[in-house]
Amino acid sequence: MVRDLVVPAGLHTSLAAAVAVQIATGSLGIARQDAAGLALLAAGLLLFAATAVLQLRRFRRANGVRLADLAGQVVLGSATLASLGYAAGLAGATWAAFAGAWWVVPLAAAAGGLAYGESGRRWVRRYRQQPVQRGRTLDVALLVVAAVAGLVLLVVAR
């Protein structure tokens, strides 16, 4: 039964932390624009990928099933709140890194990570209540708006 799905301890917290680190390393790597920056960006991506794989394996081991929507919405952040939080965190952290406001980078990264983790918690709660999935038109539209807003912010901040 859907209500009996086990969410491994620390799933949302570890994803939130990995995303925060990825946002911070990504924004600093982008701002550096050199080989060390590229290595920093890659390290953040590898940490996130390792965390995602580990958490998906833990979920499958605990439940004996795979949920494609869990992978997409929770782990890979295609849910609206996760996408918007990630985009805003990355945009803010990248702007701060380019502007030399280094103290803002971890704050923006943490905010993006927290939104990502909370999005996962909300998705699991909704899924347990009503597992039938509805259309994602609004999610896609909001993601496009957030992406365009982030790009505009980056161009204007230069």
Backbone hydrogen bonds in HBPLUS format (Angstrom, degrees):
<---DONOR---> <-ACCEPTOR-->    atom                        ^
c    i                          cat <-CA-CA->   ^        H-A-AA   ^      H-
h    n   atom  resd res      DA  || num        DHA   H-A  angle D-A-AA Bond
n    s   type  num  typ     dist DA aas  dist angle  dist       angle   num
A0004-ASP N   A0001-MET O   3.04 MM   3  5.48 149.7  2.14 110.5 119.7     1
A0005-LEU N   A0002-VAL O   3.15 MM   3  5.57 170.1  2.16 116.3 118.4     2
A0011-LEU N   A0008-PRO O   3.13 MM   3  5.68 153.4  2.20 142.7 139.4     3
A0014-SER N   A0010-GLY O   2.82 MM   4  5.69 165.3  1.84 149.3 153.6     4
A0015-LEU N   A0011-LEU O   3.11 MM   4  6.25 157.2  2.16 145.4 151.9     5
A0016-ALA N   A0012-HIS O   2.88 MM   4  6.01 158.9  1.92 145.8 152.2     6
A0017-ALA N   A0013-THR O   2.93 MM   4  6.14 160.1  1.97 149.1 154.3     7
A0018-ALA N   A0014-SER O   2.89 MM   4  6.03 161.0  1.93 145.6 151.2     8
A0019-VAL N   A0015-LEU O   2.87 MM   4  6.01 158.2  1.91 150.2 156.0     9
A0020-ALA N   A0016-ALA O   2.95 MM   4  6.13 156.9  2.00 144.9 151.6    10
A0021-VAL N   A0017-ALA O   2.96 MM   4  6.21 161.7  1.99 151.5 156.0    11
A0022-GLN N   A0018-ALA O   2.87 MM   4  6.03 155.2  1.93 142.4 150.2    12
A0023-ILE N   A0019-VAL O   2.79 MM   4  6.00 158.7  1.83 153.3 158.4    13
A0024-ALA N   A0020-ALA O   2.99 MM   4  6.20 166.4  2.01 148.5 152.4    14
A0025-THR N   A0021-VAL O   2.83 MM   4  6.01 175.3  1.83 158.1 159.7    15
A0026-GLY N   A0022-GLN O   2.79 MM   4  5.69 152.1  1.87 140.9 150.0    16
A0027-SER N   A0023-ILE O   2.87 MM   4  5.96 166.3  1.89 150.9 154.4    17
A0028-LEU N   A0024-ALA O   3.00 MM   4  6.13 164.5  2.02 150.7 155.4    18
A0029-GLY N   A0025-THR O   2.83 MM   4  5.81 152.6  1.90 140.0 148.6    19
A0030-ILE N   A0026-GLY O   2.86 MM   4  6.02 156.0  1.92 148.5 154.8    20
A0031-ALA N   A0027-SER O   3.00 MM   4  6.14 158.7  2.04 143.4 149.3    21
A0032-ARG N   A0028-LEU O   2.97 MM   4  6.14 149.1  2.07 144.9 152.8    22
A0033-GLN N   A0029-GLY O   3.29 MM   4  6.45 160.5  2.33 146.3 149.9    23
A0038-LEU N   A0034-ASP O   2.94 MM   4  6.28 152.0  2.02 151.2 159.5    24
A0039-ALA N   A0035-ALA O   2.94 MM   4  6.20 153.6  2.01 146.2 153.2    25
A0040-LEU N   A0036-ALA O   2.93 MM   4  6.16 150.3  2.02 142.9 151.1    26
A0041-LEU N   A0037-GLY O   2.90 MM   4  6.16 161.2  1.94 149.3 154.1    27
A0042-ALA N   A0038-LEU O   2.92 MM   4  6.12 161.2  1.95 147.9 153.1    28
A0043-ALA N   A0039-ALA O   2.91 MM   4  6.08 151.2  2.00 143.9 151.7    29
A0044-GLY N   A0040-LEU O   3.16 MM   4  6.45 157.8  2.21 150.2 154.8    30
A0045-LEU N   A0041-LEU O   3.11 MM   4  6.42 156.6  2.17 148.2 154.7    31
A0046-LEU N   A0042-ALA O   2.88 MM   4  6.10 158.1  1.93 151.6 157.4    32
A0047-LEU N   A0043-ALA O   2.97 MM   4  6.18 156.2  2.03 147.0 153.2    33
A0048-PHE N   A0044-GLY O   3.07 MM   4  6.30 161.7  2.10 146.5 151.2    34
A0049-ALA N   A0045-LEU O   2.90 MM   4  6.12 164.5  1.92 151.0 155.5    35
A0050-ALA N   A0046-LEU O   2.90 MM   4  6.05 164.0  1.93 150.6 154.7    36
A0051-THR N   A0047-LEU O   2.99 MM   4  6.17 159.3  2.04 148.4 154.2    37
A0052-ALA N   A0048-PHE O   2.85 MM   4  6.07 162.3  1.88 155.7 160.6    38
A0053-VAL N   A0049-ALA O   2.99 MM   4  6.18 168.6  2.00 154.4 156.7    39
A0054-LEU N   A0050-ALA O   3.01 MM   4  6.11 165.2  2.03 147.2 151.8    40
A0055-GLN N   A0051-THR O   2.94 MM   4  6.10 165.4  1.96 152.9 156.7    41
A0056-LEU N   A0052-ALA O   2.97 MM   4  6.15 158.6  2.02 150.9 156.8    42
A0057-ARG N   A0053-VAL O   2.99 MM   4  6.16 158.6  2.03 150.4 156.3    43
A0058-ARG N   A0054-LEU O   2.93 MM   4  6.18 158.2  1.98 149.4 155.8    44
A0059-PHE N   A0055-GLN O   2.96 MM   4  6.14 156.6  2.01 145.4 151.4    45
A0060-ARG N   A0056-LEU O   3.01 MM   4  6.22 164.6  2.03 148.3 152.2    46
A0061-ARG N   A0057-ARG O   2.88 MM   4  6.05 162.3  1.91 152.8 158.0    47
A0062-ALA N   A0058-ARG O   2.97 MM   4  6.10 154.0  2.04 145.6 152.4    48
A0063-ASN N   A0059-PHE O   2.97 MM   4  6.12 144.9  2.10 148.8 158.0    49
A0064-GLY N   A0060-ARG O   2.60 MM   4  5.01 149.1  1.69 144.2 150.5    50
A0070-LEU N   A0067-LEU O   3.06 MM   3  5.16 123.8  2.39  97.1 111.5    51
A0071-ALA N   A0067-LEU O   3.15 MM   4  6.55 160.7  2.19 154.1 158.1    52
A0072-GLY N   A0068-ALA O   2.92 MM   4  6.20 163.7  1.94 152.1 156.9    53
A0073-GLN N   A0069-ASP O   2.67 MM   4  5.39 153.7  1.73 142.6 150.7    54
A0074-VAL N   A0070-LEU O   3.03 MM   4  5.11 138.6  2.21 120.6 133.2    55
A0075-VAL N   A0070-LEU O   3.04 MM   5  6.46 163.4  2.07 160.2 165.5    56
A0076-LEU N   A0071-ALA O   2.80 MM   5  6.02 145.9  1.92 151.2 162.3    57
A0078-SER N   A0072-GLY O   2.93 MM   6  5.75 163.1  1.96 143.1 145.2    58
A0083-SER N   A0079-ALA O   2.90 MM   4  6.08 166.8  1.92 162.5 166.6    59
A0084-LEU N   A0080-THR O   2.85 MM   4  6.03 170.9  1.86 161.9 164.4    60
A0085-GLY N   A0081-LEU O   2.82 MM   4  5.79 160.9  1.86 146.0 152.5    61
A0086-TYR N   A0082-ALA O   2.86 MM   4  5.91 160.2  1.90 145.8 151.8    62
A0087-ALA N   A0083-SER O   2.91 MM   4  6.04 168.4  1.93 148.5 152.3    63
A0088-ALA N   A0084-LEU O   2.88 MM   4  5.98 166.5  1.90 150.6 154.8    64
A0089-GLY N   A0085-GLY O   2.86 MM   4  5.90 160.6  1.90 145.3 151.7    65
A0090-LEU N   A0086-TYR O   2.82 MM   4  5.96 167.4  1.83 156.6 160.1    66
A0091-ALA N   A0087-ALA O   2.87 MM   4  5.95 161.2  1.90 146.6 152.7    67
A0092-GLY N   A0088-ALA O   2.88 MM   4  5.97 166.7  1.90 149.6 153.7    68
A0093-ALA N   A0089-GLY O   2.87 MM   4  5.94 164.3  1.89 148.9 154.0    69
A0094-THR N   A0090-LEU O   2.85 MM   4  5.84 158.0  1.89 145.9 152.4    70
A0095-TRP N   A0091-ALA O   2.92 MM   4  6.02 162.9  1.95 147.7 152.9    71
A0096-ALA N   A0092-GLY O   2.94 MM   4  6.09 163.0  1.97 146.4 151.6    72
A0097-ALA N   A0093-ALA O   2.88 MM   4  6.08 153.6  1.95 144.0 151.4    73
A0098-PHE N   A0094-THR O   2.95 MM   4  6.20 163.1  1.98 153.7 157.4    74
A0099-ALA N   A0095-TRP O   2.86 MM   4  6.03 150.0  1.95 149.0 158.5    75
A0100-GLY N   A0096-ALA O   2.93 MM   4  5.94 113.9  2.38 137.5 152.4    76
A0101-ALA N   A0096-ALA O   2.85 MM   5  4.81 137.9  2.03 148.5 149.8    77
A0100-GLY N   A0097-ALA O   3.30 MM   3  5.15 150.1  2.40  94.3 102.9    78
A0104-VAL N   A0101-ALA O   2.97 MM   3  5.71 154.0  2.04 120.8 128.3    79
A0105-VAL N   A0102-TRP O   3.25 MM   3  5.44 136.4  2.45 101.0 111.7    80
A0108-ALA N   A0104-VAL O   2.87 MM   4  6.06 168.2  1.88 168.2 170.1    81
A0109-ALA N   A0105-VAL O   2.92 MM   4  6.04 161.3  1.96 154.1 160.2    82
A0110-ALA N   A0106-PRO O   2.83 MM   4  5.86 156.4  1.89 140.8 147.3    83
A0111-ALA N   A0107-LEU O   2.98 MM   4  6.18 156.9  2.03 145.8 152.1    84
A0112-GLY N   A0108-ALA O   3.00 MM   4  6.24 158.0  2.05 146.4 152.1    85
A0113-GLY N   A0109-ALA O   2.92 MM   4  6.16 157.3  1.97 148.2 154.8    86
A0114-LEU N   A0110-ALA O   2.82 MM   4  6.01 159.5  1.86 152.1 157.5    87
A0115-ALA N   A0111-ALA O   3.04 MM   4  6.22 161.3  2.07 148.3 152.8    88
A0116-TYR N   A0112-GLY O   3.06 MM   4  6.22 154.1  2.12 142.9 150.2    89
A0117-GLY N   A0113-GLY O   2.94 MM   4  6.21 163.3  1.96 154.1 157.6    90
A0118-GLU N   A0114-LEU O   2.92 MM   4  6.08 165.4  1.94 152.5 156.8    91
A0119-SER N   A0115-ALA O   2.90 MM   4  5.98 150.5  1.98 143.2 151.6    92
A0120-GLY N   A0116-TYR O   3.18 MM   4  6.51 152.6  2.26 144.9 151.2    93
A0121-ARG N   A0117-GLY O   3.11 MM   4  6.48 156.5  2.17 148.2 154.4    94
A0122-ARG N   A0118-GLU O   2.96 MM   4  6.21 165.0  1.98 154.3 157.8    95
A0123-TRP N   A0119-SER O   2.92 MM   4  6.13 157.6  1.97 148.8 155.3    96
A0124-VAL N   A0120-GLY O   3.06 MM   4  6.26 166.4  2.08 153.9 156.1    97
A0125-ARG N   A0121-ARG O   3.05 MM   4  6.29 163.2  2.08 150.6 155.4    98
A0126-ARG N   A0122-ARG O   2.91 MM   4  6.16 165.4  1.93 155.5 158.9    99
A0127-TYR N   A0123-TRP O   2.80 MM   4  5.96 159.2  1.84 152.8 159.5   100
A0128-ARG N   A0124-VAL O   2.96 MM   4  6.13 157.0  2.01 150.0 155.3   101
A0129-GLN N   A0125-ARG O   3.23 MM   4  6.47 145.7  2.35 139.5 148.4   102
A0129-GLN N   A0126-ARG O   3.11 MM   3  5.09 120.5  2.48  93.4 108.4   103
A0130-GLN N   A0126-ARG O   2.85 MM   4  6.05 159.9  1.89 157.5 162.8   104
A0140-VAL N   A0136-ARG O   2.98 MM   4  6.23 165.3  2.00 161.3 164.0   105
A0141-ALA N   A0137-THR O   2.96 MM   4  6.18 163.0  1.99 151.9 157.0   106
A0142-LEU N   A0138-LEU O   2.89 MM   4  6.07 164.9  1.91 155.4 159.0   107
A0143-LEU N   A0139-ASP O   2.95 MM   4  6.10 151.5  2.03 145.5 153.8   108
A0144-VAL N   A0140-VAL O   2.97 MM   4  6.22 157.0  2.03 151.0 156.4   109
A0145-VAL N   A0141-ALA O   3.02 MM   4  6.28 161.9  2.05 149.2 154.1   110
A0146-ALA N   A0142-LEU O   2.90 MM   4  6.07 160.3  1.94 146.8 152.3   111
A0147-ALA N   A0143-LEU O   2.89 MM   4  6.08 157.1  1.95 147.7 154.1   112
A0148-VAL N   A0144-VAL O   2.96 MM   4  6.17 164.9  1.98 153.4 157.0   113
A0149-ALA N   A0145-VAL O   2.91 MM   4  6.07 161.3  1.94 149.3 155.1   114
A0150-GLY N   A0146-ALA O   2.89 MM   4  6.06 155.3  1.95 146.6 153.3   115
A0151-LEU N   A0147-ALA O   2.99 MM   4  6.26 157.6  2.04 148.6 154.3   116
A0152-VAL N   A0148-VAL O   2.91 MM   4  6.16 161.6  1.94 152.6 157.8   117
A0153-LEU N   A0149-ALA O   2.93 MM   4  6.11 160.2  1.97 147.9 153.5   118
A0154-LEU N   A0150-GLY O   2.97 MM   4  6.22 156.7  2.02 147.0 153.0   119
A0155-VAL N   A0151-LEU O   2.96 MM   4  6.22 157.6  2.01 151.0 156.8   120
A0156-VAL N   A0152-VAL O   2.87 MM   4  6.03 167.6  1.89 157.5 161.0   121
A0157-ALA N   A0153-LEU O   2.91 MM   4  5.94 152.6  1.98 145.7 153.2   122
A0158-ARG N   A0155-VAL O   3.34 MM   3  5.49 144.2  2.48  99.2 108.7   123
